[in-house]
Amino acid sequence: MDINKQDKKKKHIWTVLFVLINIAVIAATAINEFSGKPAGAVGLRFTKRALFYLGCTGLCLAVLICAETLKYLLMMRSLKEKVSLRVAFETAALGKYYDCITPSGAGGQPFQIMWLHKHGYSDGASSAMTITGYVTMQAGFILLALYVFVAWRSVELEAIRFTAYFGLLLFSLIPCLLVLFSVMPKTVKKIVSAVIRLCGRIRLVKDPEESTARVMEMLDSYHSSLAVIAKDKLAMVCLLALSLIYRIALCSMPFFVLKMFGASVEFFHIFASTIYIYATICLVPTPGNAGAAEGAFYLVFSAMRSDGVFWAMLIWRIFCHYSFIIIGAVIYGVNALRGRRRGGKTDE
């Protein structure tokens, strides 16, 4: 079996696994939600109030997409590259699309680098924009999570609190390594090499030397790419601010969704709970954190004794996850039609 067939087989396996996990978790939460209740006891009622909060959820989606698009426009300008609204939007949206369909969200950044390069941006600029966008997004979530962890502790969160702390610790690994690498590169290399050798001795890593080389190459690549844009201090501050706006919009969605069902909840309570959920599920390697996201949402918000938690969970996932898949599919469809009109040449 050649490499291409093996890759296709792995993709099919992950796709099937992704679908099965989603079906299993949704089915389990539905059974738990509706068992023992009369038919129609809890359902979707599109009143004016519900439509208002649904619109607010949609607005959150629009805000976060705009924030991510603006990041690429800002980086294009900072690097003195051609500024294209269409390319910025497609790079942002398709990056999220691949984050949602690949294990651990590992497909987004490689695709974005390829997409930018295909549209005429240099290898250096493509890497710099993608890596800077990724690292500032991580930094935005870390700052937000640290604030929430200090400012908010609730009984409903006891089950996931320490998992969230550990998840944030691992999530912070790359940004922290990059900061330390900038200050003391030799020391960081020695520490990383020692840790990987230790993992090799206890057989967590198969080839310590090769793994060390890959990590060092990644750190060098990330550091050099960040350094290109980091010269523009104002741009970096704006990128971090836009990343915070993205995270705030994303984590505000559950509040508006729960309010659709008349839940008597406070904004910061739901917002903080959502931060804990995202910090917890970042440990799960499934595409889009499938299964863990639905389960964690239901676990936390069902404790608030609000009717319609199952439907709220479903609508939340549609907006924060499946909408990116739909938008990505639409972009590919539009580009395919545009390519046919140009005589068969597409942007894929």
TIBAZA-463325 format. One record per atom (N, C-alpha, C, CB): x, y, z. Coordinates in pm, whole numbers, plus 50000, padded with zeros to 5 digits. Atoms other than C-alpha are relative to their C-alpha. Last residue first. Glycine has a CB too. Example, Ala and Ser with C-alpha at 12.3 -4.5 7.8 and 13.67 -1.06 7.14 Angstrom:
TIBAZA-463325
499184988149994513674989450714499235010950073500415004649858500894988150000512304955050780500905012050000499015000350125
END
This chain:
TIBAZA-463325
499805010549902491905246849558501434994949996499034988649978499084995349898491815280249380500314989250101499435012050070500594997149870490285266149063501075004750096499294987750057498964997549900491265266848696499355004150132501005010949951499565012349936488595250848475501065001750105500504990949900499495010150093488015278248220500604987950068501015006049911498714995850055487605309648423500614989649909500975003250111500254988350086483885302648473501285005149936499365011350081500635004750123484815268148601499735011549903498694992950031498985006450083487245283148852499424995049869500634988450076499194989350058484605306748989501054994349907500665008450110500824993550103482265277249039500775011149929498715005650062500145009750109485005257849222499175006049887499344987050051498755000250076485895288549429499944990349883501154996450091499934987350075482245292549534501275000449915499975012150097501005000350108482015255749631500055012449913498614998450058499515009250102485275256749828499044999449881500204986050059498844993450064484085287750012500554991249889501115003150103500544989650089480705271150081501135006949925499175010450080500565006950116482415240050223499465010049898498894990250044498895005350081484545261750451499504993149875500844990550082499384988650067481465280850572501154995549910500515010350103500934995550105479655248050646500615011549922498645004250060499985010350104482645233850836499125004149883499554986450057498724998450070483005266451028500134989749888501174998750099500114988450090479265265651113501295002149923499655012750080500485004350132479715230251249499865011649902498684992950014499225010650066481905241851536499534997249857499934987350082498574998949968480895272551740500854989649927500204998650150499404986750020477455278651586501515000050020499365009950094500234995950139476285242751540500705013249973498495001349971499025006850084477915232751868499835003449853499904984950019498654994649973475925259052057501044993749909500394997550147499924987250071472685248451887501375006350020498905009550049499985002550144473225212451999500155012949921498724992849958498715006050035474165221652355500114998149849500194986650073499014989249988471135244652383501394995049960500035005650144500144991750120468905216852251501005011550002498575005649990499595007950116470255193152518499935008449872499104987549985498545000050006470035219952787500504992149879500594994150129499514998550136466355225852709501504999949987499495012549944500615008650100465215232253063500645002649864498485002249994500724992750104467685248853300499414990049901500955010049927501445002749995468685232453626499225008449901499485002350139500654987149974472135248653645498484998949994500485010449899499974997649855473725214153681499325013150036501445000150051501165007249946472615207453321499925001850151500074985049964501204991850007475045234953221498734992950047499805004749860499944987449924478215218253343498655007050002501055009249941499695002549859477625182253234499925012750083501384993950014501195005549936475915191852907500224997950150499604986849933501054989850000478755214452801498784994950075499625004049855499644990149897481365188952905498945010950011501365006249969500145005849867479645161152707500285010050110500924988250014501425002049973479205181852392499784994950143499394990149899500644986849994482795194252399498524998650036500155007449867499654993549874484245159952488499285013450014501525002150010500365008549888482405142252208500255006950132500774987049995501315006650010484195159651928499784990850118499894992249869500285004849864487185180552040498654993050008500035011750100500934990749938486985197151696499644996350142498775000849919500264988150082488595166251546498955009050065499534996049861500945002450109489465142751837499795012849918498654994950054499414999050134492675149252034499034997949885501094990149989500605010750081491025157652371500465001349855498455000450009499215012249983493305178152601499534988849907499934995250144498824998650087491815210752468500924987950012500775012950034500105008350120488555198052621501195001749906498745003249925500055014449974489345210752971500084991949872498734996550074498705003849944490475246152886500064984950024500265007650132499004999750109487445249752658501394996150051500055013949936500285010950094485085238352934501064999549892498605001649936499585012549935486675261153196499804988149904499194997850133498534999850000486295290652957500554987250063500535012550078499575003450136482665280852904501515000049988499395009749899500185014450015482035280853279500474995349863498524996150022498925006549925483505315953301499914984849985499965003950149498754997150071481165328753028501174992850066500265015349996499975008750118478165311553187501315001949923498805002949908500035013949952478815327753526500124990349882498694997250079498645003849963479845360553364500074985750051500555009550105499055000850112476555363653177501354994850045500165013749936499214987850011474215355353463501084998249894500635003650136498565001349979471605328053424500675013649984500624989849902499684988649915467825325353449501484999050040499085000450126499195003149882467305301953155500345012750077501304992649958500514993649880464485312752926500784997250126498624996050021500935009149933465265287952652499515005550133500664986750021501065003450095466885313452422498914991750066500584992449881501054989949983468805325752728498854997749901500575014149982500795003849882470755293052715498855009850024500894999350124500755012250034471875300952358499134995750118500964988649960501134996150084472815336652450499154987949962500505007049873500914991549923474985324952739498765003349918500715013050045500885008149914476495296252537499005008250083500844991850094501095007050069477695320552264499114991950094500584990949896501274993749964479725343452491498814992649941499995014549953500415004649868482775320552481498735006850050501115002250100500215014550001483225325052106499434995150133501324992749969501205002750082482745362852119499674985150001500225004849855501164995149925485215365952408498714997349924500155015050027500285009349889487745343752231498785004350079501224998950093500425013050055487605363651905499584990650113501154993649917501364997950049487755397052091499434986949944499985011049890500864999349882490815384452281498545001949959500445011550092500095013849950492465374451953499114999350123501404994550032500945006950088491665408951813499824985450041500475000849854501344994749970493375425052113498944993049915499955015249976500405005949872496415402352069498605004650038501015003750111500255014250025496655411851702499544993050128501274993249945501305001050069496275448851790499644985349973500045007949867501024996749901499115446652043498614998549940500205014450054500095011349908501285428651787498945002450107501364997550066500695010950068500535454951523499824988150093500774995749874501414996450004501495482951762499184988849935499805013249925500595001949867504815465851836498505002850001500695008850101501084990149998505805462451468499224998150130499054998649874499334987050012509125444051511498975011450004500825000749868499834994349866507045414551635500735013449998500774990350088501114990949971505975408251274500175006950134498694992449997500264991650118509255393151152498935010450031499594991449880499094988549996510265380351496499745009749885501454995449995500544989849909507205357951506500845012749999499924994450141501224994850059508375338951198499395011050086498984988749979499624991350114511925335151329498775006249936500804992049895499334987949949510675322151666500345009649886501284996150075500974991449933508145298051518500645013150043499404992950121500944995150100510665283351273499015009850062499254988449935499274990650087513425280251535499065006549899501144992849926499744988149920510985264251782500725010749918500834996450122501264992949981509715239951517500215013050077499004991250073500344994050130513255230251413498715008150011499864989049890499114988650019514155224551776499725007449870501454995450003500434989549908511085202651824500865012549984500074995050145501274994450048511865182451512499525011550088498934989049994499724992150121515545177451609498725006849948500614991149890499324987749957514545166251958500265009149882501324996750071501024991649937512065141151813500595013350046499374992750120500844994650107514745127051581498945009450057499334988649921499184990850080517185123251868499175006549890501194992549938499734987249932514585108852107500785010049916500754997550126498694995650047513355081851863500315013650059500055000549844499285010950068510475061952009501425003949963499244995749875499524995050129509185086752267500864989349936500815013350017501084991450047507075075352565500335005949864499725011250100500665004850121509475046652614498725007449964499694985550014501205006749949510515054652973499064996049884499255009250100499625010749907514035061552848498794992550055500815005750115499505011450077512735081152550500364988250089501225004149919501175006650058510645103852772500414987849917499215009849912500685006849889513805111552969498774992549949499595010250109499185011849969515655119352644499364991950113501435004250040500265010050105512775142252543500824987450024500325005849862501365005249983512935160852875499714989149898498975011349988500005008549880516735164852857498634993550021500385008150124499265012250031516605177852498499974990250118501475003449964500825007950092513885202852589500674986749967499725007849870501155005249924515865215352889499144990949913499145011750056499515010249907519115218652692498854993550077501025006150097499625011850079517355236552406500504988750089501095003849898501245006850042515655260052653500334987449921499135009549915500565006849882519015268652814498754992249964499675010250110499155011549968520615276352479499444992050117501425004750033500155011250093517705298352365500834987650036500375004549863498835008749977517655321152672499894987349915500114996350151499154994449895515365351252624501284991850019499235000750132499544986650040513695343252292501015005650099498815009549987499065002050110513505306052375500575013449951499324992749883498725004049940511885314752709501084998449893499844986850077499534988749920509115333752529501374996850061498995003450112499554989550092508785306652265500535012250075498845004249908498725004150057508665279052527500565010849907499864986849924498994998549893505925297752714501394996249949499644991250122499694985949974503865302152395501085002150105498755007250043499324993950115504295264852307500265014950023499164998249873498635004950018503485251052653500735007049888499974985249973499054988949989500475272652734501434996149964499985005650139500314990650106497965246752608501025011549996498585005650018499505005850125499635220852831499795009549883499324986649972498555001549987499145242753138500604994449872500344990950119499414986950030495645252753023501524999450008499465010650097500164997350144494645216053009500625013349961498544999949963498995007950069496085209753356499955002449850499814985050031498684994549966494075238353504501104992749924500244999050153499864987550074490945226953316501375006350027498885009850038499745003950139491365191653448500215012349914498844991449945498585003550006491665207053794500404994749863500334989750108499084989049969488345225153755501474996249981499785004850143499064997950110486365198253571501095010350031499265004449877499685012350073484235181853839501075002149894498754994449936499095008449923484335212154072500484987949921499324995450127498775002550074482835234753805500984990850073500685013149972500285007950121479235234453925501264995849927499125008049906500255013949961480405245754271499804991249877498784999250092501395003449975481835277654124499864985350033499145003549879500015014149961485185295254114498574996650041501024996950116501255007549989485575328153931500234985450035499225001049870501184992149962488135356253946498754991750026499715010149894499784992549876491415336753953498695006350050501075010849979499645009549895490465310253697500215006850135501274992449960501205007149955488665336553488500324990550113499374992349883500884990549932491725359353465498784992950058499575011149904499364996749872494025330353385499145009750081501405006049977500195011149907491585318353119500615002850136500594987349941501415000449962491435351952943499754989250105499124997749876500264988249916495215356052941498574999850052500265012949920499275001849874495695320252813499725011750094501524998849974500765009249916492975324652548500674998050137499854986549930501284993849963494585355752404499204991050092499195003249877499714990449894498055339752410498715006750049500995010649951499735007449876496785310252211500215009550117501224990949984501285006049960495265333251949500164992050129499454990849888500764989449934498495353451946498614995050042499865012249907499434997549868500415321151878499235011050073501495003949988500225011549911498175310251590500485003050142500724987649945501435000949973498035344051416499694989150099499244997749871500334988849912501795347851451498524999850037500385013349933499485003249866502285312951308499705011250099501514997449994500715011449942500015319251009500454997350143500204987649915501404996549971501275354150929499284988750071499275003449871500044989749896504965345450962498565003350038500735012649954499715006249870504635312850767499865010150113501414994150000501065009749973502935329650471500184993550137499964989149890501194992449959505315359450485498854990650037499565009549887499754993549871508395336950481498785007450052501165009749988499955010349896507095314350204500165006250139501154990249972498735007349989506195344649993499924989650111501165009850028499214995249888502575354449929501254991450015499174999950132498954990650036501165348749582500835005650113499405011049929500554987350045497805332649642501065010949986498935004550097500665002150129499215297349655499445013049943498884989650014498955001550101501595308449932499394998549861500894987950033499404986850021498645320850138501074999549891500605005250132501014991550066496785287950092500565013849970498745001250087500115004150139499855266550173499055009249923499514985649991498724996750063500545285550495499954996849852501164992350067499964985550017496845283850585501305004549934499835006950134500834996050114496765246350520500095015049975498554995850023499365004050125499735239550748499195004149876500214985149998498824991750032498095261051020500724995649873500974999750117500284986150032494645244951016501205008049955499405006650116499974997350143495475208050993499865014649962498934992449934498644998850052496515201251352500075004149853500724987050017499964987550074493135208551511501335002549932499695011450090499314989749921493845180651762500085013449927501404995450035499715003249860492725155451497500845010950067500734986650010498775007749982491545172351174500274997550148501205007449935500115013450059488015182851078501264991650014499645001249855501195007449957487435213651294499974985749949498775007249955499895002449856490925228651264498884990850048499975013350078499075011249983490605223750887500284997150148501315002849928500595011950061487495245550877500894987850022499765002349849500925005449900489035270651118499334987349949498935010550036499165004849890491935275550875499154993850110500865011450057499585013550035489385277350594500974994250104500664999949862501135009349995487695307050760500434985749970498935004249901500545001249864490845326950839498944989150008499425013450046498945005949917492565320450506499514997850143501265009050001499915014350033489325326650316501064993050083500304998249851501205006949952488735359850495500114985049974498745005649932499984999649854492305372150445498824992250058499995014550051499015009949956492335360850081500054999450152501405003449943500475013450034489085379450010500974989350051499824998749849501065003749908490135410850197499534985749974498825009749987501165005550069493405412850004498974995550103500404988249907501105001049905496325434350116498754995849925499765013450075501274995550057499445428249907498874997350101499714993049864500455009150105502465424250133498715005549942499804985550055499934993050129504065452350333499744990449883501385006949984498915006150076504635428650628500205006449863499744985249982498784998849920502525450750856501214994649925499844992750132499554986150005499845454250586501325001750074498945009350059499634997250139499515416850537500565014149987498794998249906498675005950022499585412450916500475002149857499974985050032499004992249926496725437050961501404994649977499685000150150499854987350071494625420450691501085008650064498665007649997499215002550122495335386750849500175012649917499334989149916498635003749961494215398551193500864997949877500004987350088499254987649976491185415951042501444997250041499325008450107499704994550132489975382150911500835012750013498695003049923498935008350057490245366851259500405005149861499554985449993498774997949922488275395551414501164992149940499784996050147499454986950037485655394451136501325002750072499005011150033499465001750135485145357051192500625013149952498894995449902498745007649990484835363051567500614997549862499754986750072498934992249936482325391151521501304992350001499615003950144499544990050096480145371851272501175008050056498865009549963499305007150108479905341851507500585009949900499054990149930498735004449943479015364551800500854992949894499774990750120499144988149999476345380751581501374996750058499355011450080499484998250136474865346351516500925011949989498855001649902499045010950020474575340951890500625000949862499324986350019498804996249924472925375251927501094989449984499675001950149499304989850078470485365751649501275004650069499095011949976499405007450111469565334151839500795009549911498924992649917498775006049948469055356152144500694991249895499684991750125499064989249964466575377851953501334994150047499405009150110499384995450124464915347551793501015011150025498935004849901499065010550045464295332352137500735004449873499254986849975498875000349907462765364652267501054990149953499524996550141499204988150030460555368551960501255000350088499175012850020500674987649963459365332752013500905011849960499685000350154499364988250057460885303651827499145012450024500254998149849501124991050028459855275452056500595013349954499075002050127499614987150053462315246552057498755008249969500874998349875499804999050143461295217952280500405014049959498744995949926498964990050024461045205252632500255000649850501314996750078499854992349876457885187652741501035011049985500384990950115500224985750020457135177652383500145008550124498655002149944499614995150133456785141052467499645014749987499314991949889501005001950105456405135752840500465006149869498675006150041500784987950025459595134353046498984997449891500935011949960500914997149889461025102853204499195012649982500765001050124500545011849933463975101652966499145004250119501144990750047501425002150024464265133952768499404987850070499784998749855500844987949994467565148852882498514996649998500335009349883499974994749864469465116852963499065011850018501425004250037500675009949914468405100752636499925005150144500754986449995501434999450032469345132152444499214990550089499764996749852500554988149935472705134252621498515001449974500745012549952499975001849855473505098252527499405012050074501444997850048501055009749963472375102752165499934998350152500274986449932501294993250017474465134552126498854990850040499835004649854500154990249892477495116852274498665007249990501145010249995500095006549869477145085952054499755010050111501284992350028501305006649989476365104951733499814994150139499874989049893501054989849993479335128451780498634993750019500005008649875499894993649869481685099651859498915010450018501395006550018500525009349899480455079951556500045006150140500824987049998501465001050013480925109451317499414991350111499614994349862500564986849967484475116851436498484999649999500515010649901499914998949856485415079951425499365013050050501464999450045500985009249944484145077251066499985001050153500314985549957501334994750033486095108250965498904991550061499825000849847500264988749911489225096551150498625005949975501075010849982500175005349863489085062850974499675011250097501274992550046501325006349994488525079350634499714994750141499904988649897501004989350001491505102350692498594994350010500135008649872500004993749868493685072750791498955011050009501405005750032500635009549908492675053850474499925006050140500794986750003501454999750026493455084250260499254990950096499704995949855500514987249950496895087450421498495000949982500685011749928499985000749854497595050250366499425012750061501424997750051501125008549960496485052950003499914998850151500144986049937501244992650025498815082649950498784991950043499885003749853500204990149895501725064450120498685007449982501155010050002499144988250007501525033749896499575010250106499945006349860500854988050000500005000050000500895012550000499035000150124
END
